Amino acid sequence: MTIVSLARFQFAMTTIFHYFFVPFSIGMVFVVAVMETRYVQTKDPAYRKMTKFWGNIFLLSFAVGVVTGLIQEFQFGMNWSDYSRFMGDIFGAPLAFEALMAFFVESTFIGLWMFTWDRVKKGLHLFFIWMVFIGTTVSALWILTANSFMQHPVGYTIKNGRAEMVNFGALLANKQLLFEYGHVVLAALLTGATVITGLAAFQLLKKKRTVSDVNKKIYHKTMRMGMWMMLIFSLGTILVGDLQMKYLVKEQPMKFAATEAVYTTTGKKAPWSVVALVDPKTHKTEASIDIPDMLSLLTYGKTTGSVTGMKEINAQLEKKYGTKIGGQKVSYYVPVNTLFWSFRVMVGFGSLLFLVSLCGLIATRRGRTAMYEKRWVMWLFGLLTFSPFLANTTGWMITEFGRYPWTVYGLFTIAQSVSPNVSVTSLLISNIVYFLLFTGLAAVMIALVCRELRHDPNEVEEGQLEKLTADPFAKGAF
């Protein structure tokens, strides 16, 4: 165990756990906002009950997301202080905007939305939840602005050994940001849609007690709405993701080649490996199942076009940056097995969600309900609840591992970024503490979600109405 490996593990653990909840909360608030919009439009009480029921799940995801996000920000000062010194002038501005322009908006309007049911006009209450959604997406914009600079630095100059901003507009016009932001937000919306669809399916599978006809109709509405969103957002995520990968062919060719396990530059007609056994030590693909010409088609939109291999790219990078940086020997090869399989998990689940939602919409068209009575189908939708979390995690692993050995691509390496005063002992202890903390938070989150799901939308609505009619200043209210 080294300082660099432990610091990397800690940041990866923190980021992955936090990223479970970022797309979850963005997607859930969008779903809830759409449900309340339908309620305001149609005056159908079922949509009001759906809004309140799924709104409780959103609030839980938001709360845990905030806690894990705060922990993640501490990492920059704890373990990556040299990185913070190098990047502070650029990284600080988007983070400040995220707090001032986005997080405050989210926090303010989420409070207004929670505590003003039946106290303000329906249209104003609806405005509150849409402002929360806008706040979450703006928050994502500023965070990804900083991350996009790390992937493709623009609008900067190097002065006194630090990166200093010279053009803030260039950060926002970064092509990396355009593709990354679109892909992340669409994936987040897909996450929210999949979660409500899957959890509604689990609710229909309840054995301990019979689900009433009123609640069944609400779950049917939820699933139908969720499947429409799954169809639209899975297709959007796939299309934007395809554009992002084509962009990487020129900007980060090593990352692209690793996702396809291409060590040696292909011929004009490049095959696509469905699966492959790769040996990163010998830099060879031992075995693979290939589809002829498919990689050329996926990369260039035609059946001809070679893909540069990692061996050639590594030689180019060694010539450009050298074999040593900061007195330390570097390798420009990225963890190919991680990227290769992560890419297939991400794309596989995205494609599966598209197909399942399409089949579900066809099966439930014109008010048909037979599909909801088939337990194996409900189990399928229920188990798919967890698929966006896996897809989001593997997608983020591609983004971050594919930048190796850089923290800021072409400018600053991981080895240069670590805090000079941390020790193996302190990192090991903090890793254990964080792991236990995250495990505890996960257990609490799961327990609270399960507690909410023990009730049904009709019960939640009636219980909240009773609370609203009570006098908040009555004796014993507190």
N, C-alpha and C positions, 0 to 999 in steps of 0.2 A: 504493500500500500504506500502510495506517495501522496504528497500534498496536492499535486495537480489532479490525480485520479480521485481523491476523496472530495476535493472541492467541486470537481465536475459532477460526481455522483450526487452530492448534496443539492447542487443547483438543478440537476435533471430531475431528482425526486420532487423537489419543491415545485418546479415548473409543471411537471406532468400532473401532480395532484391538483394544483391550481387550475390547470387547463381542463380538468374534468368539468369544472363548474362555470368557466367563462362562456363556452358555447351553449352549455345547458341553460344558463340564466338568460342569455341573449335570445335563444330560441323560445324559451318558455314565455318571456314577456311579450314577444311578438304574437304567439299563439293566444295568450290571454287578451291582448289588445284586439285581436281579430274577433274573438268571441264576444267581447263587450261591444264592439262595433256592430255585430250582428244583433245583439240585444237592443241597442239604441235604434237600429234600423227597423227591426221587425216587432219589437215589444214582446217577443216570445220569452216567457219566464225561464224556459229551459236553457237559453243562452246565458241568462243571469246566473243560474245555478252552476253552469259549466265554468263561467268566469271566476266565481268565488272558489269553487272546488280546486281548479287547477292553479288559481292564483296563490293558494296556500303553498303548493309545491314550488312555485316560482320564488316565493319569499324565502323559503328554506335554502334554495340554491344560491340566491343572491347573498344571503347572510354568510354562508360558508365560503363563497367566492371572495368576499371582502376580506375575511380573516386570512385565508391562504395567500391572497395578493399582498397583504401587508408583510407577511413573513417573507415572501419572495423578494420584496424590495430591500429588506435588510441584508440580503446576500451580497449586494454590490459593495457595501461598506465592510462587511465581515470578511469575505473570502476573495473579493475581486477589486480591491482598492486601487491597484495599478491600472486596471481597466477603467475604473471610474475617473481616475486622473486623466487618462488619455482621451476618454470619450465624454467627459462631463459637460463640456461646452455644448455639445450636440445632443447628447442623450437627455440632458436636464430640461431642455426647452419643451420637447413633446410630453415628457412626464409632468411638467408643470401645467401645461395646457390640459392634460388629461384630468388632473385633479381639479383645476379651477373651472374648466368649461364643461366637463363631462360628469365627473363623480359627484360634484355638488348638485348638478341638475338631477341626476339619478336619485340621490339621497333625499332631496327636497320633495320631488314629485312622487316618489314611492311612499313617503309618509302621508302626503295629501291623499293619495289614492287609497291607502289602507284605512284611514280614519274618517273619510267623508262620504261613505256609502249612505244614500238617502238624506244627506245633509246639504248637498249641492245639486244643481240640475244635472241630468244624465249626460248632456253634451259636455259639460265642464269636467265631470268625473272621467269621461272617456278621454278628454284632452290630457288629463294627468297621466294615464297609463301610456299613451302614445309618447308623451315627453320622456317617460322612463325608458321606453324603447329607443328613442332618438339619443338619449344620453348614453346608453350602453353601446350603440354603434359608433358614436363619436369617440367614446373612450377607447374602443377597439382601434379606431383610426389612428389616434395618437400613439398608442403602444406599437402598432405595426409600422408607423412612420419611423420610429426608432429602430425597430428590428430590420426594416428594409434597408436602412443605412448600413447596418452591419452586414447585410447580404450584398449590397451594391452601393458603396460610398459615393455620394454626390454632394455638391455645394459646400465643400470644405477646403481648408488649407492646413498644412502641417507647419506649426510655429512653436518653437521651443520644445519640440518633442511631443506636442499634443495636437489633436485634431480640433481645429477651431472653425466654427460655422461662418461662411461668407455669403450664403444664399439660402435663406429659409424656404423660399419658394421652390428651390430645386429638390428639397426633401419631399415636398408634397407632390411634385411632378415626377418623382422617381417611378420608372416603369415597374420596378419590382414591387412597389407599394400597390400599384394599380391591380396587378394580378393577385398578390398575396391577400390584400384586403377583400377583394371580391370572393376569393376562394374561401377564406376564413368565415366571413359573414354568411355566405350561402350554406356552408357546412353547419354553422350554428343554428340557422333556421331549420335545416334538415334535422338537427338533433332535437330541437323542441317538438317538431312534428312527430318524429319517431317515438319519443318518450311518451307523449300523451296517447298516441295510438296503442303502444305496447301496454301501458299501464291500464288503459280502458279495457284492453283484451284480458288482462289479469283480473280486473274487477268482474268481468263476465264469467270468469272461471271459478268464482267463489263457491266453496262447498259447504262452509259452516252455516250459511243462512241463504235463503232465497233472495235474489235481487228482484226488487219490485219492478213492475212494468214501467213506472215513471222513470226509475233510474236506468232501466234497460234502454229506453228511448234516448236518454241523455248520453249513455255510453255509445250507442249506435251513431248519434250525431257527432260525438267526439271522434270516433274512429273514421267516419266518412270525411269529416273536415281534415283530420290528420293525414289521411291517405292522399287527399288532393295536394296538401302541402308537401308531403313526402315525394310525390311524383314530380311536382314543379321544381322543388329545391334540389332533389337528387340529380335531375337533368341539368340544372344550372351549375351545380357543383362540379359535375363531370366535364361540362363544356369549358368552364373557366379554368379548371385544373388542367385540361388539355392545352389551353393557351399558355398557361404558366410553365408547363413542362417544355413546350416548344421555345419559350423565351430562354429557358435555362440552357438550351443547346449551345448558345453563344456566350451567355453571361457566366454560367457555372457548369462548364462541360464535364468536369470530373463528377459532380453530383449526378448529372443526367446519365453518364455512362455507367455509374455504379448502380443506379436503379434498374438498369437493364443488363448488368453483369457483363459489360463489353470491355474486355481487357485489351484485345487487339482490334485495330481499326477494321471495320467490315468492308466488304466489297460494295459495289454500287447497289446491290439488292440485299438489304440487311434483314436477316430473320429475327423474329421476336421470340424470346425464350419464355414459355409459359411457366416452367419451373427449371431450376438449375442448381447443380452442386458446385459451389465455388470454393477454391482453396486460396485464401488471401495471402498465405505465406509464399506460395509458388506463383501467385498471380496468374492462375489458370482456372478455366471452367472445366471441371472434370467430366460432367455429363449434363445434358439438358434436353428438354422437349421443345422443339422450335416450330414456329409457323413461318414458312418462307415469305419473304418480302414484307412481312407485316410491320416490322420496326421502321422501315423506310416510309411506309404508308402512314403510320402513326406520327412520325417525326416531321415529315415534309408534305404529307397529303398526296403523295404519289408513290408508285412502287419502285422508284429508283432514288438513291441518295445514301451515301455512306455515313456511318456514325463513327466518330473518332474514339479510339479506345483509350483506356486509362493509362496504359504504358506510354503512349505517345503524349498524352496530356501531362503526365508526371514529368516527362523529359522537358516539355515546354515550360512548366512551372519552375523546375530546377534551374533552367537557363534564365528565367525572368527574375526569380527571387533568390536563387542560390540554394545550396544544400544545408546552410546554417543561417539561423536568424537569432540575433542576440546572443551569439556564441553557442547556441544549442542546435544540434542536428535535427532537421525536420523531415518528415515524410508527407507528401501531398496526397497519398492514397487515403481515401475515406473508408470507413467500415462497410465494406461492400455487401456483406450478408445482411446486415441490419437494414440498409437502404433497399436492397433488392426485395426482401420479404415484406418490409413495411409498405413498400409501394403496392405490392399485390394484395395485401390485407386491406389497405385503404381503398383501392379501386374495386376490389371484390365486393366489399360491403356496400360501397356506393351503388354499384350495378345491381346488387341483390335488392336493395331498398327500392330502387326504381321498378324492378320487375314485380316485386311483391305488392307494391302499392298499385301498380297498373292492374294486376290480376284482382286485387281487392276491390278496386273501383268498378271493374267490369262485373264482378260477382254481386255487388250491392247496388247496381244501377236500378232506377225506377222503384226505389223503396224496398227492394228485396232484402230479406233478413235471414235467409237460410244459412248464409256463411257464418253468422254470429253464433249459431247453434252447434257448429262443428268444433269440438274441443281441440282437435289437432291443429286446426287453423288458428284458433285463439292462442294456443301455445306457441305457434310459430311467430305470431305478431308479438306475443309477450316476451319471448326470448330475444327478439330483435331490438327490444328496448335498450340493450347493452351495446349493440353494434356501433352506434355513432361514437361512443366513448373510445372504443378500440380504434375506429377509423381516424378520429381526431388526434389521438395520441400517436399513432403511426405516421400520420401526416406531419405532425410537429417534429417527430424524430427525423424524418427526411429533411425537413428544413434546417434543423440545427446540426445534426451529424454530418450532413452534406457540405457544411462549411469548413470542416476540419482541414487544416490545423489552426484556422483563424477564428478569432472572436469578431474582428472587423476585417472583412475579406480583402486580402492583399495589403493590409496595413499593420495589423496587430495580431499576434498569435495568442493561443490559449496559455502557453507557458509564460508569456510576458505579462499576462493579465492578473495572475494570482497575487493575493496580498503577501507582502514580504515577511510579515511577522507571525503568520499563522503556523501552527505546528500540526503534526500528524495526530497527536493526542487530542488537541482541542477539536480538530475536525472529526475525529472518530466519535468523541463524546457528543458533539452537536448533531452528527448524523443519527446517532441512536435516539437522541431526544426528539429530533424532528420526525423520525420514523414512528416513534410511539405517539407523538402528538397527532400526526396525520392519521394514524390508525384509529385513534380515539375519535377524531373528528368524523372520519368516515363511518364509524360505528354509530355515532350520534345522529349523523345525517340519515343513514339508512333506517334507524329506529324511528326517527321523526316522520319520515316519508311513509313508512309502514303504518305508523299510528294514524296519519291522515287518511290513508287508504282503507282503514278499517271502517270508516264512515262512507256515506254515499252523498252525492251532490245535494239531494233533497234534504238530508239530515243537516248538512253543513249550512245550508241556506236558512233553515228554520232556527238552528242554534244561534246564528249570527243575528237574525232578526230579533230574537229574544234579548240579546245583549244590547242591541241598539235602542230598544224601547226602555231599557232600565235607566234610572237616573244616575249619571256618573258621579253626582255629588251627594248621593244618599249615604246615610250612616252605614259604615261597614263596606262601602264600595271598594275601599282600598285595604 
